[in-house]
Amino acid sequence: MSVAKGPQVFPRSEYMRRLTAVKARMAERDIAALVITDNAHITYLTGSVAHSYDTRGVVVLPSREQPVFILRWMDVAAAVQETFLERDSMIGYSEELMGDAGKNGYDAVIDFLLGHGLGESGIGFELCNLTVCSAEKFKSRLPQARIDDFSNVVTRIRTVKSDLEIAVMREAAAISDAGVLRAAEVMRPGMREADAIAEIVGTLARGTNGKPGTWIATPYLCATSRIGNPHTTWSEDTFREGSQVNLEIAGVRHDYHVPICRTYVLGKPSDRLLRIHEAQLAGLEAGLNVIRAGAVSGTVAEVIHSTTEKHGFKKRSRAGYSIGINWMEKSIGLQLGDTRVLEPNMTFHLHLGSWVEEDFGYVLSESIRVTESGVEVLTKAPRQLFTLG
């Protein structure tokens, strides 16, 4: 019995809009076929959110309305359920391509290209997403093809969100807020970090407003001796009186991630912690005041950096980055010297985290949407240093 198609996150017209933009870029570069291998781009163009770690690819052809999804045979059922694609737009490759050092699913992609007479055509590849071995496979098996590096082209297209995407990100933002507030409710001296994370992750899974989380992004909980490190998770330690906790989490809806950072202290905060909170809060609010369509990314960063420095703290990391499918889009960073111009419906994690010593750091952030006249702050948890008794 065939599996039935499940509820779709977006209507068919949304995927057609995205594919039309991609095909326009293909036409500009005289590309007869485009091979998509980045998982976020596969999600963007098909709706697939299954987190398979097997080799898979999506082939976009100008002559076909729908792309062709080539993936391991056992993952076809998930593709039928999750994507807008018809069954004849999916090819499940056999188990013979698994566990062989010389073969993988990209051989099935190449077989498809050759079978459609594209061996001597211009073919776009996301080369930056391929291993050296995989890139060499495409080149050696398609020696007459004109290989065009299409890396980051789809990333740039998806940097500007549709209103439908923004609606999903608002749902994810509400889940992020719920996680922040749950952390404030449960974290107390004597509690294991693992037990606090269990409560936070449980909230991220349960969601809020009737909308559950659909994935758990790695939560970063940096406490006590690890507050100078931004990218560690929980430890086997226990919170103590005076512990500082830097928390970075993301609510997720249908692979759209909306991050948020907040800092907590279990007891009375130190003068240094209070001062850095005020500095980073001022920087955050200064950034929010200048972000709008037409603003230059580097100029926004300069405002944020200069504001925090006026308050006595030099921020060494960038001020934010583009977000959407997956935690971070590799497109625009809010960093000094960046000349790219912000557009309506770009979305960013405006990150005022600052690590001033190896043993001391602080985090505060919001996820935002750029508008014509300013900014919509998607995350709405209290913008405070949480002091927990």
Buried (B, 14 or more C-beta within 10 A) or exposed (E): EEEEBEEBBBEEEBBEEBBEBBBEBBEEEEBBBBBBBBBBBBBBBBBBBBEBEBBBBBBBBEEBEBBBBBBBBEBBBBBBBBBBBEEEBBBBBEEEBBEEEEBBBBBBBBBBBEEBEBBEBBBBBBBBBBEEEBBEBBEEBBEEBBBBEBBBBBBBBBBBBBEBBBEBBBBBBBBBBBBBBBBBEBBEBEBBBBBBBEBBBEBBBBBBEEBBBBBBBEBBBBBBEBBBBBEBEBBEBBBEEEBBBBBBBBBBBBBBBBBBBBBBBBBEBEEBBBBBBBBBBBBBBBBBEBBBBEBBBBBBBBBBBEBBEEBEBEBEEBBBBBBBBBBBBBBBBBBBEBEBEBBBBBBBBBBBBBBBEEEBBBBBBBBBBBBEEBBBBBBBBEBEBBBBE
